[in-house]
Every structure is written in structure tokens, then in C-alpha cells.
Amino acid sequence: MNQQPSSARIAAQSHFRTLRLGTPFQPRIDALAKTQDWYNWAGYRAPHSLWDEELEYFAIRSQSALFDISPMTKYRVEGPDAEAFLDRVTLRDVTRLKPGRVHYTAWCDDEGFVLDDGTLFRLSPTRFRLCSQERHLPWLLDSAIGFDVTVEEETEAVAGLALQGPTSFAVLRDAGFADVEKLKAFDLAEFPHDGETVTISRTGFTGDLGYELIMPADKALTLWDRLMAAGELRGIRAIGYTALNRARLEAGLIVANADFTTAEYAIRADRLRMPDEIGLGFMIDLEKAYFNGRRAIFEARAKRKLQHVLVGLEIEGNIPAEHAIVYHKKSQEVGLVSAAMWSPMAKRNIAIASLARPYGDTVVDDLWVEIYAMRELQYQKLMKRAKVVPRPFIKLDRRTANPPADF
């Protein structure tokens, strides 16, 4: 007898028809997407831009910008040994991270090579949220053996928004989040919303005044509408990744598998990087007890085995040196630019580059970048001087001002 397949079976067999997942905010984002410029973010359909990538960037710097961070990988780590477990697997001293605080951290394999970087939120003495670029659940579960702790991925269960820009505080206040002005940089607190709670932290990826909001997925649209209504007179705008990426570059922040290749993704052995080679050496506490990669990291320091250095560059001219090769004395190839732009805020041509030591470390003179600029349908090779400069490329007082300014 022929049996008709069930709707569940049809859905299961048709999974390939959904090329990219939608986030809980997808209905609102789709309605605003005039450019239809999408990319794949961890299996989700995410916008490069929504209406105009240039104006979206300026929304971050002069108004407030709303960016969907729901595809960001998120893990809930809780239990009596949660602190000890996270202190064991991440670089920074978790015992110093108090409830209601966030810190930027990274984690390594046993050879001291960086697996990823991300943010660690301490929600209570025994409950944490770890956010990262890539997925690490099998590694985290293996590392948790022997600890009284549970690790669960909650990427799909919770939604996230980044609200960044000078008017971001005023938008939250006008939306009715009482006492949000008490949050200092890297503070977090829970606030009521639509019968549930939303976690708001004073964090972000733009180097500007800003906040990140995490809420249950089924409360995403009501929160979006609440913020958009409150921010209408403050110039709130939804943005895509291109604008955010420009802001993070001005802030001198790095992106995994863009500015460095993570240990799990690297195919070639010479692509692996230790924390000191990508500017994350500041995270390592000399007094901290054992953590993943500690022995290898300290041995590399002692025996001067560190081969690379990540630097900020200022480049002559105004043509971005995206993915340009860096040379010493115009002849010896010494590194590669991973991110570059003409900065409207710094009024400089800036870049982040990975260089082979001693270039960029002790040898910082006579550096050049090779740029190919399109001129009337023909590429023209330009050799432009570059100099190593500190990061961040811009520093905005409003990012850490207490209380936050009311723009």
C-alpha cells in the first residue's frame, strides 16, 4: 500500500532547499534590505550592507547603529567548577572576572597556538556565557572532563544585537531601560523586557560608545521594535557587516580567520599563531596557574621562537592597501596586509598587517606596500611607504565616559 510521506519527513528531506538560516531578526532585516548584498556567517544569511555601506558606517560614528549578532557562536557554561574550567582553557585569569563583568579573552591548543578569541560574560558566580567566531563544542566538552560543569551551545536559543554609536545610550534610556547609565565599560546587567529579561553589556566591536543585548529568541522582534521606536529621533539605523568591519579596523580590533588563521582551520604549519604573534600577549598573566598552551607559550618567549608580529600600519596616499604584500626596502617580502581602509575619522590610510620578525618588531624602517589600483580599466602598480603605528588608530573618549554622554 502506498503511503504519503509525512510533513515532518518532507521537511527533513528538503533541508537542502534552505541555503542559509535566518536569524530571529530576519523579518525586520529583510524588510530593510535594499542592496540585497548577503554573505554566509556561520550558516546564517547575513547582510554585507542593507542600504548604503558608506552611510551605514557614518551611522555608527554619528548616530546609533543596530547590527544583528545572532549568528555569533554562544556557549552557556555553568556549574560549581565553571570558573575553574574556564580558567583552565582560556588565557586570562577568570578568577578576577567578577559577576556582572565581561572580558575579552582567547584560548589555545596544547602547543600554544590560538584556537579563537572572544568575550566571556560572567552572569553569576557559577554561570558564564562564552562568545566566539568559530564553533568549539567538541573541544570544550573534551576539555570539561573531570570538571563539575555543563557546556551547551545556545546560539539558536538566544538572539543578539549590537547597538553602537554616540546616541546608543540615549536610545536605551528612551526605550525605558532604567539605570542603564550605571553600566561602565565591560559591565553587564539584566533588564526586564516583554515578560522576560534581556542582558545588556557595555561592549562592542566598534571602539565607540555601545552596547550588546542578548535575549530569548522569541523576544527578538519585540526588542527590535522597541529600540527602533525609541531611536527614531536619535537617528538609529540598521547596518551590515561592511560598516562594522570599517569601525573595528579603526579601533584596531582583529577578526579570527581574517587577520589570523585559527589553529583548527590552518592547513599549513607556518600559518599557526601564538598569542604574542597576534597582539594578544597582554592577556597572559605570569602568575596564573596552568592553562592550555602555557608551557609552549613560555618556552617560545624564553627561546625567542616567536616568528611573527601583528602591527598597525599607516600608509602614504589614500588608496586602501587591501591584501597588499609588505616589503622591506622594496625588495624583500616580509608580510601581508589583512585589513585596510582610508579612515574618515583618523584621516589616515590605515591597515593591519602580519609581518615576519624582526620586521615590524625591531626593524620598522623602510617598509613598503605593493598596491594595485584600477585606473581606466588597467591596474597600476603603486609602491607606497608604510610605517608601524600604535593601535587603536582612533580613540574616542565617549566609549568609556562615565556616565555615558547624552548625544
Phi, psi and chi 1 to 4 in degrees:
 res  aa     phi    psi   chi1   chi2   chi3   chi4
   1 MET       -  133.3 -175.8  174.6   75.0      -
   2 ASN   -77.6  131.1  -68.1  -30.4      -      -
   3 GLN  -115.0  134.2  -68.8 -175.8  -18.4      -
   4 GLN   -73.1  134.3  -65.1  -64.3  -37.1      -
   5 PRO   -64.4  145.1   22.0  -32.0      -      -
   6 SER   -70.9  161.1   66.6      -      -      -
   7 SER   -62.8  -35.1   57.9      -      -      -
   8 ALA   -65.7  -39.6      -      -      -      -
   9 ARG   -68.8  -39.7 -177.0  179.0  179.0 -174.8
  10 ILE   -62.1  -42.6  -67.6  173.6      -      -
  11 ALA   -63.3  -42.2      -      -      -      -
  12 ALA   -65.0  -38.4      -      -      -      -
  13 GLN   -76.9  -14.9  -68.4  175.9  -20.1      -
  14 SER  -103.9   16.7  -59.5      -      -      -
  15 HIS   -59.6  -30.1   66.1   87.8      -      -
  16 PHE   -68.3  -16.9   65.5   91.4      -      -
  17 ARG   -73.7  -21.5  -59.7 -175.4 -171.6  -81.2
  18 THR   -88.6   96.5  -57.0      -      -      -
  19 LEU   -71.2  -35.8  -60.4 -178.4      -      -
  20 ARG  -139.3  141.2  -65.2  -72.7 -179.6  -93.6
  21 LEU   -73.0  154.2  -62.1  172.0      -      -
  22 GLY  -102.3  148.3      -      -      -      -
  23 THR   -85.8  170.2   77.7      -      -      -
  24 PRO   -59.9  -20.0  -27.6   36.7      -      -
  25 PHE   -93.5    3.7  -61.1  105.9      -      -
  26 GLN   -56.4  -39.4 -151.1   67.9   47.4      -
  27 PRO   -59.0  -39.0  -25.6   36.0      -      -
  28 ARG   -73.7  -39.1  -60.1  -66.0 -174.3  -91.8
  29 ILE   -68.6  -42.6  -68.1  173.1      -      -
  30 ASP   -60.0  -37.0  -74.0  -12.7      -      -
  31 ALA   -67.6  -24.1      -      -      -      -
  32 LEU   -99.1   -7.1  -63.3  171.5      -      -
  33 ALA   -79.2   92.8      -      -      -      -
  34 LYS   -84.8  -32.0  -61.8 -174.3 -176.9  -59.4
  35 THR   -82.8  -22.4   61.5      -      -      -
  36 GLN    52.0   45.3  -65.8  -63.8  -44.6      -
  37 ASP  -109.2   96.3 -176.7    9.6      -      -
  38 TRP  -113.1  158.0  -54.5   95.9      -      -
  39 TYR  -143.6  169.3   73.3  101.7      -      -
  40 ASN   -93.3  115.3  172.2   29.4      -      -
  41 TRP  -115.5  100.8 -178.7    4.5      -      -
  42 ALA    53.3   37.8      -      -      -      -
  43 GLY    90.5   -3.6      -      -      -      -
  44 TYR  -101.4  152.7  -73.3   84.3      -      -
  45 ARG   -86.6  108.9 -179.6  161.9   55.8   94.4
  46 ALA  -123.5  148.9      -      -      -      -
  47 PRO   -88.1  132.2   30.3  -32.8      -      -
  48 HIS   -66.6  -43.7  -88.9  129.5      -      -
  49 SER  -148.8  162.6   65.6      -      -      -
  50 LEU  -113.9  -40.1  -71.6  170.2      -      -
  51 TRP  -137.2  -44.6   45.1  -68.5      -      -
  52 ASP  -162.0  112.6 -175.7  -64.3      -      -
  53 GLU   -63.7  -30.4   62.6 -175.1   39.3      -
  54 GLU   -68.8  -49.0  -62.4  -71.9  -18.3      -
  55 LEU   -69.0  -29.2  -64.4  178.8      -      -
  56 GLU   -64.6  -39.6  -71.5  172.7   34.5      -
  57 TYR   -61.0  -45.7  159.8   80.3      -      -
  58 PHE   -69.2  -22.3  -76.2  105.3      -      -
  59 ALA   -63.8  -36.6      -      -      -      -
  60 ILE   -64.4  -43.6  -61.1  172.0      -      -
  61 ARG   -85.8  -17.1  -66.6  -61.9 -173.8 -134.1
  62 SER  -128.1   -9.1   59.6      -      -      -
  63 GLN  -136.0 -123.4  -58.5  154.7 -136.1      -
  64 SER  -147.0  141.7   56.9      -      -      -
  65 ALA  -122.6  139.0      -      -      -      -
  66 LEU  -111.2  120.2 -156.0   55.4      -      -
  67 PHE  -126.6  131.5  179.2   71.7      -      -
  68 ASP   -79.2  113.5 -178.1    3.9      -      -
  69 ILE  -107.2   18.3   57.4  172.8      -      -
  70 SER   -58.0  -35.6  -60.2      -      -      -
  71 PRO   -68.7  -14.9  -22.5   34.9      -      -
  72 MET   -55.5  132.0  177.9  175.3   62.6      -
  73 THR   -68.4  131.8  -54.3      -      -      -
  74 LYS  -132.6  131.7  -61.5  174.9  -77.4  -69.3
  75 TYR  -121.3  138.4  -63.2  105.1      -      -
  76 ARG   -99.0  121.8 -175.9  171.8   63.4 -106.7
  77 VAL  -120.7  118.9 -178.3      -      -      -
  78 GLU  -149.4  157.1   55.5 -173.5  -28.3      -
  79 GLY   137.0  168.7      -      -      -      -
  80 PRO   -56.9  -31.1  -23.0   32.7      -      -
  81 ASP  -102.3   16.3  -68.6  -15.9      -      -
  82 ALA   -59.4  -43.6      -      -      -      -
  83 GLU   -63.3  -47.3  178.2 -173.1  -83.7      -
  84 ALA   -63.7  -39.8      -      -      -      -
  85 PHE   -63.5  -49.5  163.9   66.2      -      -
  86 LEU   -68.4  -31.7  -70.5  165.0      -      -
  87 ASP   -67.2  -29.4 -160.8   46.2      -      -
  88 ARG   -75.0  -37.3  166.5   67.9  169.3   73.2
  89 VAL   -98.6  -19.0  -62.9      -      -      -
  90 THR  -107.7  163.9   64.3      -      -      -
  91 LEU   -74.4  -43.3  -68.1 -179.6      -      -
  92 ARG   -80.0  160.5  -62.7 -172.3   75.3  169.4
  93 ASP   -78.0  104.1 -168.9  -19.2      -      -
  94 VAL   -71.5  -23.2  179.5      -      -      -
  95 THR   -65.8  -19.9   65.6      -      -      -
  96 ARG   -89.1   -8.2  -62.2 -177.0 -179.0 -179.1
  97 LEU   -85.9  109.9 -177.4   64.5      -      -
  98 LYS   -84.9  154.9  -56.1  -56.4  179.6 -174.8
  99 PRO   -54.8  138.9  -27.1   35.6      -      -
 100 GLY    85.5   14.8      -      -      -      -
 101 ARG  -129.6  160.8  -68.0  -73.5  -69.6  170.4
 102 VAL  -129.4  144.8 -173.7      -      -      -
 103 HIS  -139.3  154.8   71.5 -161.0      -      -
 104 TYR   -85.8  131.2  172.1   45.7      -      -
 105 THR  -145.5 -176.7 -170.2      -      -      -
 106 ALA  -151.7  168.0      -      -      -      -
 107 TRP  -143.2  150.2   42.4  102.2      -      -
 108 CYS  -125.9  162.6  -59.6      -      -      -
 109 ASP   -82.2 -177.3   61.9   16.3      -      -
 110 ASP   -67.7  -18.8  -69.3  -20.9      -      -
 111 GLU   -88.9    3.7  -74.4   72.6   42.8      -
 112 GLY    84.4   11.4      -      -      -      -
 113 PHE   -92.7  140.6  -63.4  116.0      -      -
 114 VAL   -70.7  125.2  177.7      -      -      -
 115 LEU   -84.9  -34.7  -73.6  163.8      -      -
 116 ASP  -179.0  168.0 -151.6  -15.2      -      -
 117 ASP  -125.8  164.0   64.2  -18.2      -      -
 118 GLY   178.8 -167.6      -      -      -      -
 119 THR  -116.5  141.3   44.9      -      -      -
 120 LEU  -116.0  120.4 -178.2   62.2      -      -
 121 PHE  -103.7  124.7  -62.9   69.2      -      -
 122 ARG   -99.2  105.6 -173.6  158.2 -161.7  170.5
 123 LEU   -84.5  -27.6  -53.9  173.8      -      -
 124 SER  -161.3  177.1   77.7      -      -      -
 125 PRO   -56.4  -29.6  -29.3   37.6      -      -
 126 THR  -121.9   12.7   58.8      -      -      -
 127 ARG  -133.9  128.3 -171.9  163.0   53.2   95.6
 128 PHE  -131.8  160.4  -63.9   79.9      -      -
 129 ARG  -127.6  124.9  174.6  175.6  -69.8  123.6
 130 LEU  -109.7  124.0 -179.7   65.2      -      -
 131 CYS  -114.6  137.5  -60.2      -      -      -
 132 SER  -148.2  170.3   62.6      -      -      -
 133 GLN   -78.5  -45.7  172.9   74.4    7.8      -
 134 GLU  -106.5  173.1  -54.0  -61.0  -22.2      -
 135 ARG   -95.2  137.7  -75.3 -173.1  159.3   84.2
 136 HIS  -137.7   20.0  -57.4  -79.1      -      -
 137 LEU   -59.3  -47.0 -173.6   57.9      -      -
 138 PRO   -58.8  -41.8  -25.5   36.0      -      -
 139 TRP   -65.5  -42.0  177.7   79.9      -      -
 140 LEU   -64.4  -41.6  -72.5  169.3      -      -
 141 LEU   -66.3  -41.3  -68.8  174.4      -      -
 142 ASP   -63.0  -40.4  -72.3  -14.5      -      -
 143 SER   -69.0  -21.8  -58.9      -      -      -
 144 ALA   -82.6   -5.8      -      -      -      -
 145 ILE   -59.9  128.2  -66.0  173.6      -      -
 146 GLY    95.9   -9.5      -      -      -      -
 147 PHE  -106.5  142.9  -68.9   94.0      -      -
 148 ASP   -84.1   81.3 -173.3    0.1      -      -
 149 VAL  -153.1  149.0   63.4      -      -      -
 150 THR  -114.9  140.0   60.1      -      -      -
 151 VAL  -126.2  121.4 -178.3      -      -      -
 152 GLU  -134.7  139.1  -64.9 -177.4   13.1      -
 153 GLU   -78.9  132.8 -177.6  170.0  -14.6      -
 154 GLU  -124.2   23.7   56.6  177.5    4.9      -
 155 THR   -56.1  -44.0  -55.6      -      -      -
 156 GLU   -82.6  -21.9  -65.4 -174.8   20.6      -
 157 ALA   -78.4  -27.5      -      -      -      -
 158 VAL  -123.7  150.3  -63.7      -      -      -
 159 ALA  -108.1  159.0      -      -      -      -
 160 GLY  -141.3  144.8      -      -      -      -
 161 LEU  -132.6  142.4  -75.8  174.0      -      -
 162 ALA  -107.0  123.7      -      -      -      -
 163 LEU  -112.2  108.3  179.0   65.2      -      -
 164 GLN  -127.2  145.8  -56.7  -74.9  -60.9      -
 165 GLY   128.0  167.0      -      -      -      -
 166 PRO   -61.5  -27.1   17.0  -30.2      -      -
 167 THR   -96.1    8.8   66.9      -      -      -
 168 SER   -62.9  -41.0   56.2      -      -      -
 169 PHE   -62.4  -45.4  157.3   67.5      -      -
 170 ALA   -61.4  -35.6      -      -      -      -
 171 VAL   -64.1  -45.8  170.0      -      -      -
 172 LEU   -64.0  -41.9  -69.5  176.6      -      -
 173 ARG   -63.2  -45.2 -177.5 -159.6   58.0 -160.4
 174 ASP   -68.6  -22.2  -66.2  -10.0      -      -
 175 ALA   -79.2   -5.4      -      -      -      -
 176 GLY    97.4   15.5      -      -      -      -
 177 PHE   -85.1   89.1  -68.6  104.6      -      -
 178 ALA   -63.2  138.7      -      -      -      -
 179 ASP    70.8   14.5  -64.2  -30.2      -      -
 180 VAL   -65.5  -20.8   72.2      -      -      -
 181 GLU   -67.3  -15.0   68.4  -83.5    2.9      -
 182 LYS   -76.9  -13.8  -66.0 -179.5  179.8  179.0
 183 LEU   -72.8  121.8  -67.7 -179.2      -      -
 184 LYS   -92.6  171.1  -61.4  178.2 -179.3  178.8
 185 ALA   -54.3  129.0      -      -      -      -
 186 PHE    71.7   16.7  -66.0   99.3      -      -
 187 ASP   -87.3  158.0  -83.2   -7.4      -      -
 188 LEU  -141.8  156.0   68.7   86.1      -      -
 189 ALA  -157.7  162.1      -      -      -      -
 190 GLU  -103.9  141.3  -66.9 -173.0  -18.4      -
 191 PHE  -132.4  146.7  -62.4   82.4      -      -
 192 PRO   -71.3  142.9   23.8  -31.9      -      -
 193 HIS  -156.5  119.1  169.5   71.2      -      -
 194 ASP    51.1   45.2 -166.4   16.9      -      -
 195 GLY    80.5   -1.4      -      -      -      -
 196 GLU  -126.9 -164.3  -66.5  -79.0   -4.8      -
 197 THR  -125.0  148.5   58.5      -      -      -
 198 VAL  -118.1  132.6   53.6      -      -      -
 199 THR   -90.2  121.7  -58.2      -      -      -
 200 ILE  -115.1  126.2  -59.0  179.2      -      -
 201 SER  -120.4  146.8   58.8      -      -      -
 202 ARG   -88.9   76.2 -168.9  168.5  165.9 -177.6
 203 THR  -139.9  172.2   52.3      -      -      -
 204 GLY   169.9  179.9      -      -      -      -
 205 PHE  -123.8   29.3 -156.5   52.1      -      -
 206 THR  -123.6  -10.5   63.1      -      -      -
 207 GLY    71.8   15.6      -      -      -      -
 208 ASP  -118.5  172.9 -144.5  -47.4      -      -
 209 LEU   -58.6  130.5  174.0   61.2      -      -
 210 GLY  -175.1  169.0      -      -      -      -
 211 TYR  -142.1  156.6  -58.1   82.6      -      -
 212 GLU  -124.2  138.4  -69.1  175.0  -39.8      -
 213 LEU  -123.4  128.6  -59.6   86.9      -      -
 214 ILE  -120.4  129.9  -57.4  -67.9      -      -
 215 MET  -145.5  162.6   75.0  -63.1  -55.3      -
 216 PRO   -56.3  143.3  -23.3   33.7      -      -
 217 ALA   -57.4  -34.4      -      -      -      -
 218 ASP   -77.1   -3.7   60.5   -6.4      -      -
 219 LYS  -107.6    9.1  -58.7  -60.8  179.7 -178.7
 220 ALA   -64.4  -48.7      -      -      -      -
 221 LEU   -68.1  -36.5  -65.0 -177.6      -      -
 222 THR   -68.1  -33.4   56.8      -      -      -
 223 LEU   -70.6  -42.7 -179.2   62.3      -      -
 224 TRP   -55.2  -48.9  177.9  -74.8      -      -
 225 ASP   -64.6  -37.3  -66.0  -18.8      -      -
 226 ARG   -63.4  -42.9  180.0  177.4  177.0  179.9
 227 LEU   -71.1  -42.1  -65.7  174.5      -      -
 228 MET   -65.2  -38.1  -68.3  -62.9  -81.8      -
 229 ALA   -67.5  -43.4      -      -      -      -
 230 ALA   -68.5  -29.8      -      -      -      -
 231 GLY   -95.3    4.5      -      -      -      -
 232 GLU   -57.2  -43.9 -176.6  176.5    0.8      -
 233 LEU   -83.4   -6.3  -62.5 -179.5      -      -
 234 ARG  -101.2    5.8  -57.5  -81.6 -178.3  174.3
 235 GLY    78.3   28.8      -      -      -      -
 236 ILE   -65.4  140.4 -167.5  171.6      -      -
 237 ARG  -142.0  143.5  -65.3  -71.6 -174.3  -86.9
 238 ALA   -82.7  142.4      -      -      -      -
 239 ILE  -133.3  167.4   65.5  165.3      -      -
 240 GLY  -108.1 -174.1      -      -      -      -
 241 TYR   -72.0  -30.9 -179.6   71.5      -      -
 242 THR   -58.2  -44.6  -60.5      -      -      -
 243 ALA   -65.2  -43.7      -      -      -      -
 244 LEU   -62.6  -39.8 -174.8   82.2      -      -
 245 ASN   -63.1  -36.5 -169.5   46.2      -      -
 246 ARG   -66.7  -41.8  -67.1  178.8 -178.6  179.6
 247 ALA   -65.8  -39.9      -      -      -      -
 248 ARG   -68.4  -32.3   73.2   91.9 -176.6  172.0
 249 LEU   -66.9  -43.1  174.8   51.3      -      -
 250 GLU   -59.3  -34.3  -71.7 -178.9  -37.0      -
 251 ALA   -79.4   -4.3      -      -      -      -
 252 GLY    73.5   21.9      -      -      -      -
 253 LEU   -90.5  150.3  -56.9  172.8      -      -
 254 ILE  -108.0  158.9   60.8  174.6      -      -
 255 VAL  -124.0  129.0  176.7      -      -      -
 256 ALA   -63.3  140.6      -      -      -      -
 257 ASN    60.8   21.6  -70.6  -42.9      -      -
 258 ALA  -130.0  -52.8      -      -      -      -
 259 ASP   -95.8  -17.1  -61.9  -60.3      -      -
 260 PHE  -153.7  154.9   69.8   96.3      -      -
 261 THR   -97.0  127.4  -58.3      -      -      -
 262 THR   -71.7  156.1   58.9      -      -      -
 263 ALA   -61.3  -33.5      -      -      -      -
 264 GLU   -75.1  -24.3  -75.6 -172.8  -28.5      -
 265 TYR   -96.2  -20.1  -83.2   75.4      -      -
 266 ALA   -68.2  129.1      -      -      -      -
 267 ILE   -94.9  -40.1  -62.8  173.9      -      -
 268 ARG   -93.5  137.2  -62.4  167.5  177.6   82.8
 269 ALA   -63.1  -29.1      -      -      -      -
 270 ASP   -81.8    4.5   63.5  -11.7      -      -
 271 ARG   -94.4  -11.2  -57.6  -58.0 -165.6  -91.8
 272 LEU   -68.7  146.6  -60.5  166.2      -      -
 273 ARG  -134.1  139.0  -64.5  -68.5 -175.0  -93.3
 274 MET   -89.4  161.7  -72.5 -173.8  160.9      -
 275 PRO   -53.9  -41.6  -26.3   34.0      -      -
 276 ASP   -63.8  -20.7  -68.8  -58.6      -      -
 277 GLU   -87.9   -8.4  -63.8  178.6  -55.1      -
 278 ILE  -127.7   23.4   56.9  173.7      -      -
 279 GLY    79.4   16.9      -      -      -      -
 280 LEU  -108.1   12.8  -58.3 -176.1      -      -
 281 GLY   -63.2  -23.5      -      -      -      -
 282 PHE   -63.8  -19.9   72.3   92.0      -      -
 283 MET   -73.1  -22.6  -65.6 -179.5  175.4      -
 284 ILE   -82.4  121.4  -60.9  167.2      -      -
 285 ASP   -94.2  119.2 -172.3  -21.4      -      -
 286 LEU   -62.0  -24.9  -62.5  176.8      -      -
 287 GLU   -91.7   -7.5  -56.4  -58.8  -38.9      -
 288 LYS   -72.2  144.6 -179.1 -179.4  171.5  179.4
 289 ALA   -68.5 -170.6      -      -      -      -
 290 TYR   -58.6  139.3 -173.4   78.5      -      -
 291 PHE  -144.6  163.9   56.6   88.8      -      -
 292 ASN   -55.0  123.9  -91.1   36.8      -      -
 293 GLY    86.7    0.9      -      -      -      -
 294 ARG   -57.1  -48.8 -174.4 -177.0 -167.4  -83.5
 295 ARG   -61.8  -44.1 -174.9  179.5  -61.9  109.3
 296 ALA   -66.8  -39.6      -      -      -      -
 297 ILE   -65.3  -45.2  -70.0  169.7      -      -
 298 PHE   -70.8  -32.1  -79.0   84.1      -      -
 299 GLU   -67.4  -41.4  179.7 -177.6  -16.6      -
 300 ALA   -63.1  -37.7      -      -      -      -
 301 ARG   -66.2  -46.8  -74.7 -178.6  173.8 -176.9
 302 ALA   -67.4  -37.6      -      -      -      -
 303 LYS   -97.9    9.3  -63.7 -175.7  177.1 -179.5
 304 ARG    54.1   48.6  -60.4 -175.2 -179.8  -83.9
 305 LYS   -91.8   -4.7  -69.7 -177.3  177.7 -179.6
 306 LEU   -68.8  123.0  -60.5  166.5      -      -
 307 GLN  -104.7  -14.8  -61.0  178.1   18.7      -
 308 HIS  -131.7  163.6  -56.2   89.5      -      -
 309 VAL  -146.8  137.6   60.7      -      -      -
 310 LEU   -97.6  126.8 -163.8   80.7      -      -
 311 VAL  -131.8  160.3  -60.6      -      -      -
 312 GLY   -93.0  140.5      -      -      -      -
 313 LEU  -122.7  143.8  -65.8  178.6      -      -
 314 GLU  -112.7  127.3 -177.7  178.4  -22.7      -
 315 ILE  -118.0  138.1  -59.9  164.0      -      -
 316 GLU   -66.2  152.8   67.9  173.4  -32.0      -
 317 GLY    86.1 -169.5      -      -      -      -
 318 ASN  -130.0   14.1   61.4   -0.1      -      -
 319 ILE   -95.6  118.3  -59.9  174.5      -      -
 320 PRO   -57.5  137.5  -25.2   35.4      -      -
 321 ALA   -95.0   51.3      -      -      -      -
 322 GLU   -62.8  125.2  -66.8 -176.5   82.0      -
 323 HIS    54.6   33.6  -59.6  111.8      -      -
 324 ALA   -81.0  149.6      -      -      -      -
 325 ILE   -80.7  139.3  -63.6  174.2      -      -
 326 VAL  -101.6  134.8 -176.3      -      -      -
 327 TYR  -121.9  155.3  -68.5   89.3      -      -
 328 HIS  -107.1  126.9 -177.3 -120.0      -      -
 329 LYS    56.6   31.7  -63.7 -176.3  177.0  179.6
 330 LYS    63.8    8.5  -69.2 -171.5  178.8 -179.6
 331 SER  -127.9  -41.5   58.4      -      -      -
 332 GLN   -98.4  121.2 -177.4  175.5   -4.7      -
 333 GLU   -71.0  125.4 -177.0  177.8  -30.5      -
 334 VAL  -127.1   -2.2  -61.9      -      -      -
 335 GLY   172.0 -171.9      -      -      -      -
 336 LEU  -142.4  139.8 -176.5   72.3      -      -
 337 VAL   -81.0  130.8  169.2      -      -      -
 338 SER  -102.7  -23.7   57.4      -      -      -
 339 ALA  -152.9  140.2      -      -      -      -
 340 ALA  -156.2  152.9      -      -      -      -
 341 MET  -168.0  159.9   67.6  178.6  -69.8      -
 342 TRP   -85.4  119.9  167.9 -100.0      -      -
 343 SER   -88.6  115.9  166.6      -      -      -
 344 PRO   -64.9  -29.6  -21.0   33.3      -      -
 345 MET   -80.9  -44.0  -68.1  -70.6  -73.4      -
 346 ALA   -84.0  -16.0      -      -      -      -
 347 LYS    55.2   42.2  -59.3  -65.2 -173.1  -68.9
 348 ARG  -141.8  155.9  -66.9 -174.9  -70.2  166.0
 349 ASN   -89.6  109.2 -161.7   15.6      -      -
 350 ILE  -118.5  161.8   61.0  173.5      -      -
 351 ALA  -161.3  158.7      -      -      -      -
 352 ILE  -112.9  132.9  -69.6  175.5      -      -
 353 ALA  -139.2  148.5      -      -      -      -
 354 SER  -103.1  122.6  178.8      -      -      -
 355 LEU  -119.7  151.4  -54.9 -177.1      -      -
 356 ALA   -79.2  131.8      -      -      -      -
 357 ARG   -67.6  144.7  -65.0  175.3 -168.7 -103.3
 358 PRO   -88.3    2.5   34.3  -36.9      -      -
 359 TYR   -68.7  133.0  -55.2  101.1      -      -
 360 GLY    83.2  -10.8      -      -      -      -
 361 ASP  -107.9  -74.3 -176.1   13.5      -      -
 362 THR  -101.2  -29.4   57.3      -      -      -
 363 VAL   -98.2  106.3  178.5      -      -      -
 364 VAL  -123.7    4.3  -64.1      -      -      -
 365 ASP  -100.4  157.3  -64.3  -35.8      -      -
 366 ASP    59.2   42.6 -145.4   -5.7      -      -
 367 LEU   -95.9  143.8  -64.0  177.0      -      -
 368 TRP  -137.0  152.5  -61.5   77.1      -      -
 369 VAL  -120.0  146.5  -65.8      -      -      -
 370 GLU  -102.8  109.7 -178.9 -178.7   41.2      -
 371 ILE  -111.1  137.7  -57.2  172.5      -      -
 372 TYR  -110.6  111.0  -74.0   85.6      -      -
 373 ALA  -106.2  133.1      -      -      -      -
 374 MET   -77.0  119.2  177.8   70.2   78.8      -
 375 ARG  -127.2  106.5  -60.6  -77.0  173.8   78.2
 376 GLU    51.0   56.5  -63.6 -177.0  -11.9      -
 377 LEU    64.4   24.9  -60.1 -178.5      -      -
 378 GLN  -144.1  132.9 -174.0  173.0   -5.7      -
 379 TYR   -76.4  135.5  -84.1  110.6      -      -
 380 GLN  -116.3  127.4 -180.0  179.5   -8.9      -
 381 LYS   -80.4  126.8  176.3 -178.6  173.6  179.9
 382 LEU  -122.0  129.2  -54.3  173.5      -      -
 383 MET  -104.5  113.7  -65.8  -62.3  -70.1      -
 384 LYS  -118.1  141.2  -64.2  -68.1 -174.9 -179.8
 385 ARG   -66.4  146.1  -75.3 -168.9  176.5  -84.4
 386 ALA  -134.7  145.0      -      -      -      -
 387 LYS  -132.3  145.8   63.7  178.0 -179.4  179.5
 388 VAL   -75.1  129.3  176.1      -      -      -
 389 VAL  -133.0  158.1  -64.2      -      -      -
 390 PRO   -68.2  153.5  -15.3   28.4      -      -
 391 ARG  -108.7  149.1  -67.2  179.1  -69.2  144.9
 392 PRO   -72.5  159.4   28.5  -35.8      -      -
 393 PHE   -76.9  -26.4  -61.1  102.1      -      -
 394 ILE  -133.1  149.6   64.9  168.1      -      -
 395 LYS  -134.1  115.4 -169.2  171.4 -176.8  178.5
 396 LEU  -103.1  121.1  -57.7  172.5      -      -
 397 ASP   -61.3  -29.2  -68.9  -20.8      -      -
 398 ARG   -66.2  -19.6   62.9 -173.5 -179.6 -129.6
 399 ARG   -62.3  -36.9 -175.3 -176.6   77.6   85.4
 400 THR  -114.8    5.5   56.1      -      -      -
 401 ALA   -61.7  137.9      -      -      -      -
 402 ASN  -126.6  122.4  -66.4  -46.6      -      -
 403 PRO   -70.4  164.9   29.7  -36.6      -      -
 404 PRO   -63.5  147.3   21.2  -31.7      -      -
 405 ALA   -71.5  148.8      -      -      -      -
 406 ASP  -101.3   93.0 -177.7    2.3      -      -
 407 PHE   -86.7      -  -71.4   95.4      -      -
